[in-house]
Amino acid sequence: KVNKSELDAANAKVADLEAELAAALADVAAADKATADAKKATTKAKKATAKASDQALKAQARNRVAISGKLKVGQTLKAKGYSYKGVTVKYRWEVGGKRVGTKSTLKLKKSYAGKSVRVIVTKTYKDSKGKKHTVKTTVKATKSAGKISR
């Protein structure tokens, strides 16, 4: 037989355990909410980082292209298309409308004399979603009429 005092003590113990369980469940719920909030914040930060990275790549791909060097047979012209991490730069030199080179420099040959010269710089990059973007810039070398002298 269980006496009244033992029954009261057991009931009190059950009530204490129920209170501890309720407190533990509240802690779990709070931890779940904190985890969900942290995941949302992480996702938001990743999106912001990706957007900033995409904007930086776009700006770098659109950077100015210039040609340096003398428009004279025997001289070398250099296209400054600046390469950045994540941006691929390709060059296509044209003299008199014909393709003559694909490096960043072009040595001016005798056969180029009297002809105009230009470089087409193509920059490509992939954004954070993997989409490929291409920026083409054409720069003409200029010296009076833009022709190569002897």
SVG drawing of the C-alpha trace seen along z (x, -y; Angstrom):
<svg xmlns="http://www.w3.org/2000/svg" viewBox="-3 -64 65 66">
<polyline fill="none" stroke="black" stroke-width="0.4" points="0.0,0.0 1.1,-3.5 0.3,-6.0 -0.8,-9.6 2.5,-11.2 4.3,-8.9 1.6,-9.6 1.9,-13.4 5.7,-13.2 5.4,-11.1 2.9,-13.7 5.2,-16.5 8.1,-14.8 5.9,-14.3 5.0,-18.0 8.7,-18.9 9.6,-16.6 6.8,-18.1 8.1,-21.6 11.6,-20.6 10.3,-19.0 8.3,-22.2 11.4,-24.3 13.6,-22.0 11.0,-22.1 11.0,-25.9 14.8,-25.9 14.6,-23.6 12.1,-25.8 14.3,-28.9 17.3,-27.1 15.3,-26.1 14.3,-29.7 17.8,-30.9 19.0,-28.3 16.4,-29.3 17.3,-33.0 21.0,-32.2 20.2,-30.3 18.2,-33.2 21.0,-35.6 23.6,-33.3 21.5,-33.1 21.1,-36.9 24.8,-37.4 25.6,-34.9 23.3,-36.7 24.8,-40.1 28.3,-38.7 27.4,-37.2 25.8,-40.4 28.9,-42.4 31.2,-39.9 29.0,-40.1 29.2,-43.9 32.9,-43.9 33.4,-41.5 31.2,-43.6 33.1,-46.7 36.4,-45.0 35.2,-43.7 34.1,-47.2 37.4,-48.8 39.0,-51.0 41.2,-49.5 44.1,-51.5 46.8,-51.1 50.3,-52.3 53.3,-52.5 54.3,-54.3 52.5,-53.8 55.7,-53.2 57.0,-50.1 59.2,-48.1 57.6,-49.3 55.4,-47.3 51.9,-48.3 50.5,-47.0 46.8,-46.7 46.2,-47.3 43.0,-45.3 43.9,-44.5 43.1,-41.0 41.5,-40.3 40.8,-37.2 37.6,-35.8 37.8,-37.8 39.3,-36.3 40.8,-38.8 41.3,-38.0 42.8,-40.2 42.3,-40.4 44.4,-42.9 43.3,-44.0 45.4,-46.0 43.7,-47.3 40.6,-45.3 42.4,-41.9 43.2,-39.9 46.9,-39.8 47.3,-38.8 45.8,-37.5 48.3,-38.5 48.3,-41.7 51.1,-43.1 51.5,-43.6 54.8,-44.2 54.3,-46.5 55.5,-45.0 56.5,-46.8 53.4,-45.3 51.2,-47.2 52.5,-50.6 49.8,-53.1 47.1,-51.0 44.9,-51.6 45.2,-49.4 42.8,-48.5 42.4,-45.9 39.3,-44.3 39.4,-43.2 36.9,-40.7 36.5,-40.2 34.4,-37.3 33.3,-36.3 30.8,-34.2 28.5,-35.6 27.7,-34.0 24.9,-32.0 27.2,-30.7 25.8,-32.9 28.5,-33.9 28.9,-37.6 30.9,-39.1 32.2,-42.7 33.8,-43.7 35.8,-46.9 37.3,-48.1 40.1,-50.6 41.7,-52.3 45.3,-53.3 45.5,-57.0 48.2,-59.2 47.0,-61.9 44.9,-59.8 45.5,-56.6 47.8,-55.1 51.1,-53.3 54.1,-55.2 57.4,-53.8"/>
</svg>
